[in-house]
Amino acid sequence: MRYSKLHEQGTKPPVNTLDSEAWHNLPPASKQGAVFTVRNKNEKPFSITVKGHAEQVARALMERPMKSASRCRISQYVAALRSMGLEIDTEGFRTGSRESYGVYMMRSQLSEVQP
């Protein structure tokens, strides 16, 4: 299934959804990367380390949903974060009878581990 949920036409994504024009619209990445503790529903917490654009996407999704059709081409970083065990849903929003777009929504709870 392409979307975890497909909303009816006229339903809008959350008001604070980020439609990033460029990488500088996302939170900055640290030079050394970041370590996060991940908590998924009914699972034991675990840690991940992310760097570069993957860190920027993780930080942005911690703050708010993001349109999946971003000009930054974030889908590869979302896929990488998912492969690390993060739960990130893609909800669809109809714009017409056959057209829709996706919004990434972080379902995992992340907390940064301070060095």
C-alpha positions, 0 to 999 in steps of 0.5 A: 500500500502506498499510503498508510491512510488516504484522506478524502478530497478537501481534507488538508494536512496539518497546518504546520506541515513543512514543504521544504524548498531547499535543505536550508529550510530543514534543521541543521545537521551537526558536524559529528552527527546525532545519536537518538534513542528511539521508542516505538510502540510496544518495543524496547527502546534502541539507539541510532546514529544519523548524519548529514541529510538523514539527520536533518530529515529526522530532526525535521520530522521530530518537529512536524510532518513533511510533504513527501514531494519536497524539492529536496528529494527527501524520500531516500533519507526517509527510507534510510531512517525506516531501515534503521527502525524508525516508524514513519507513515506516509498519509495521502491527501487527495487533490482530485479524483485520481491525484494525491500527494503524501505527507511523512509523519513520524510515529516513533518518539525520538530523544537526542542523546547528549554527548 
